[in-house]
Amino acid sequence: MQEKGGRLLIGDEMESKNENPSDFPIRCFSCGAVIGHLYEKYLDLIKEGRTPKQALDELGIERYCCRRMFLTHKSIIKELARFRGP
């Protein structure tokens, strides 16, 4: 975690400029709700200066399990790309 302007940055907020929305899960792992289409909007709201709580509230994400998906998402696609198959 880092601080920016008195606000704590969590997870991918620190690296949002390198974020690839296409690797965000389409469904919540716990309840199965479709949430993948909201991730780009979430990143846009964060870039506009809203807190993660405000962004998730504005998008209508109410369940704790779905909120967790947004708050804890870490893109590892670049790390996986190093390991190419035969």
Protein Blocks (a to p, Z undefined) as FASTA:
>chain_A
ZZeehiacehjlmmmmmpcfklgcfbdfklopafklmmmmmmmmmmnopafklmmmmnop
abfklmmmmmmgccfklmmmmmccZZ
